[in-house]
Amino acid sequence: MKKKIMVISESRAENLEVKILLSSEGYEVQSANEYDYKHLFKTFKPDLILVNQRLLHSHGELIAMELKGKNEKVKTILSSGDLSTIEKYKFAGQVDEILKTPIDRENLFETVKNLLKRSGEGRE
């Protein structure tokens, strides 16, 4: 069974790019924005969430913590153009991993694979 990844960003281009990249690696990927992520989380039931830190009316780390609170098994990756502003969320345990944007393809693949493996849920 394919592992499910939910991408949350305000950028349609970023959502599409990440969706294409991760789908090419065999993952099932759906994208959302800060307004429809709750519904998608319930219906899609992702194994991993990749959320951009800067959203129009919210912050990605808050969404990551909210969804992790609803399902502690879901893995979370927070992305930002400035890693120094988001490192603290990883060290505090609020997110599982961080990624710099624009996202580097190989770093994305490695981070997702390792994070899912750590939880014993690597891609099948």
N, C-alpha and C positions, 0 to 999 in steps of 0.2 A: 504494500500500500504506500502510495506517495506521501511524503511528509508535506504538511500544509504550512505555507508562510503568508502572513498578512503584512502588507506594506502600507504605512500610513504617512502621507505627505500631502501638502497643498499643491505641489507641483505635479501636474498631469504627466509632464515629460519624464520627470524622475520616477514616478510610479510605473510608467510604461517601460522605461529602460530597465529598471530593476526586475520587473515582471518578466520581461523577455530573457534577461540574463539567467534568472533563477529557474525559469521554465526550461531553458535549454539544458540545465543540469538535472532535470528530472523531478523538480519540485512542483507541487500544485500551488499556484500563487494567485492571490486576490488582492486588490488595492482598495483603499478607502481614504477618506479625508477626516478632518476632526469632527465632522457632523454626522457621518454615517458609520463610523467604526464600531459603535456599540452593537448595532444590528448585525453587522458582518461578523463580529466576534462570536455572537451567539449562534449564528447559523453556519458559519464556516468552520468554527472550532480549530483554530490554527495551533500548530506545534511551536511556532516561532513568530514573533512580531518584530518587524523592522520599522521604527518610527523616527521621523525627523524631529529634531529638538525644537526648531522654530516653526511654529504654525501661526496662522493668522490671529486666532483668539485663544490659544492655549499653548501649553508647553508639552513636548513629547515625553519628557520624563514623568510628568503627572499622568499621562495616558498609559504609559508603560506600567507604572505602579498600580494604577486602577485595575488594569486588566490582569496583572499578576495577582492582585488581591482576589480576583474572581476565579482564577485558575493558577495555583502556585506552580504547576508543572510547565506552564508556557514559558518559553525562553524569550528574552527581550534584548534587542539591539537598538541603541540610541545613536543617531547620526547627526553630525554637525560639521560645518565648515571650519570650526575652531575647536579642536579636541581639548584645549586647555579649559574651556568653559564647561565641558561635560564629563571630564575625568572623575570629578568628585562624585557623580551619580553611580559610577561603577564601583569606586572604592567604598561607598556607603552601602553597596548591595542593592541599590534601587533599580539598577539594570544589570543584565548579565555581561554585555559587551558594548563597546563603542566603536564607531566607524567614522572616518573623515569623509566629508563630501567635497567635491564630487567623488563618488564611490569608484574605487579601483576594482576592476573585475576580479582579479585574482585574490585580492584581499577579501572581497565580499564572499567568494566561494569558500575560501579557507576558514573565515570566521564562522559562516553558517554551518559548514561541515563539522568543525571542531566543537561548536556549541551544542549541536544536536548529538554528537558522539558523547560529549561529557555527560549528557543526561541519559545515555544509553539508548538514544533514539536516532541514530544516524540514518541517512537516506537509504532506503531499500531498493 
